[in-house]
Amino acid sequence: MADKAANKVRSSKWRGYAINALVIVVVVACVRAWQQRDMASGIAPALQGVTLAQTHYALPAHPDRPTLVHFWATWCPICRTEQGNIAAIARDYPDTITVAMNSGLTNEVVRYMQEQGIAFATVNDPDGGISEAWGVHAVPASFIIAPDGRISFIEVGYTTEIGLRLRLWWAGI
């Protein structure tokens, strides 16, 4: 009799854990869906401009390999935390392009990057026009573009280096 009561209590406890986990998963899924509601999907929008290094950049319609397009801002603390991950990806994926969204004049963004010791390819988006075309309202935001020119993955918020690498790998197979 005591064993049945103990099993019932244990079963009830695990059921409670499962329900709590399910609620957390649903809340996270809803928040992600809300964050990505207006973001570009399907064929990647055009992205072109002059990088901070004064070279012309145009996102290829069909890149040779998966490409990371990353939106960030100088005023974003999460972007600052993630910039090492983006720099590591950019070293291994030289087609990586970043967009400094609403971060001020080009010389201010250059100075910020020098102070932070980061050197990935960046197009400045002082008025938010590029970000608007991609539907980006919150940073950091990362898009993985597959070789067919379609957006394979979208991430809003902090993303680990391994997470980005896995998504780039997956987009390439």
LINTA-V572089 format. One record per residue. RES is the residue in three letters. PHI is phi as a letter, one per 30 degrees, with the letter a starting at -180 (999 if undefined). PSI is psi in whole degrees, -180 to 180 (none if undefined). Layout:
# LINTA-V572089
res={RES/RES}
phi={PHI/PHI}
psi={PSI/PSI}
This chain:
# LINTA-V572089
res={MET/ALA/ASP/LYS/ALA/ALA/ASN/LYS/VAL/ARG/SER/SER/LYS/TRP/ARG/GLY/TYR/ALA/ILE/ASN/ALA/LEU/VAL/ILE/VAL/VAL/VAL/VAL/ALA/CYS/VAL/ARG/ALA/TRP/GLN/GLN/ARG/ASP/MET/ALA/SER/GLY/ILE/ALA/PRO/ALA/LEU/GLN/GLY/VAL/THR/LEU/ALA/GLN/THR/HIS/TYR/ALA/LEU/PRO/ALA/HIS/PRO/ASP/ARG/PRO/THR/LEU/VAL/HIS/PHE/TRP/ALA/THR/TRP/CYS/PRO/ILE/CYS/ARG/THR/GLU/GLN/GLY/ASN/ILE/ALA/ALA/ILE/ALA/ARG/ASP/TYR/PRO/ASP/THR/ILE/THR/VAL/ALA/MET/ASN/SER/GLY/LEU/THR/ASN/GLU/VAL/VAL/ARG/TYR/MET/GLN/GLU/GLN/GLY/ILE/ALA/PHE/ALA/THR/VAL/ASN/ASP/PRO/ASP/GLY/GLY/ILE/SER/GLU/ALA/TRP/GLY/VAL/HIS/ALA/VAL/PRO/ALA/SER/PHE/ILE/ILE/ALA/PRO/ASP/GLY/ARG/ILE/SER/PHE/ILE/GLU/VAL/GLY/TYR/THR/THR/GLU/ILE/GLY/LEU/ARG/LEU/ARG/LEU/TRP/TRP/ALA/GLY/ILE}
phi={999/d/d/d/d/d/d/d/d/d/d/d/d/d/d/d/d/d/d/d/d/d/d/d/d/d/d/d/d/d/d/d/d/d/d/c/e/c/d/e/b/i/d/d/d/d/b/b/l/c/d/d/d/i/c/d/b/b/d/d/d/b/d/d/b/e/b/c/c/b/c/b/b/d/d/c/d/d/d/d/d/d/d/d/d/d/d/d/d/d/d/c/b/d/d/e/b/c/b/d/d/h/c/j/d/e/d/d/d/e/d/e/d/d/d/d/i/c/b/d/d/b/c/d/b/d/c/i/d/d/e/d/d/c/i/d/c/b/b/d/b/b/b/c/c/d/e/d/i/c/d/c/b/b/b/c/j/d/b/d/d/d/d/d/d/d/d/d/d/d/d/d/c}
psi={-43/-35/-41/-42/-41/-42/-38/-43/-46/-45/-42/-40/-45/-36/-42/-43/-43/-42/-44/-44/-42/-43/-43/-45/-44/-43/-46/-44/-41/-41/-44/-43/-41/-42/-34/8/-38/5/152/146/170/-136/132/135/162/144/113/156/-170/128/169/-23/9/32/147/138/136/125/122/145/-34/86/153/-34/168/144/138/126/116/125/134/177/149/-27/3/114/-32/-38/-40/-41/-35/-13/-29/-39/-43/-41/-41/-42/-44/-32/-39/-22/84/-14/-3/135/140/155/120/104/126/47/10/-168/159/-45/-29/-40/-41/-47/-44/-48/-38/-43/-36/-12/33/147/36/158/127/135/129/139/70/-30/-2/13/-45/-45/-41/-41/-30/-4/23/120/-13/143/156/151/131/137/134/120/123/163/-21/2/2/150/118/-38/147/133/132/131/-176/134/137/159/-45/-36/-44/-42/-42/-41/-40/-43/-47/-40/-23/-9/none}
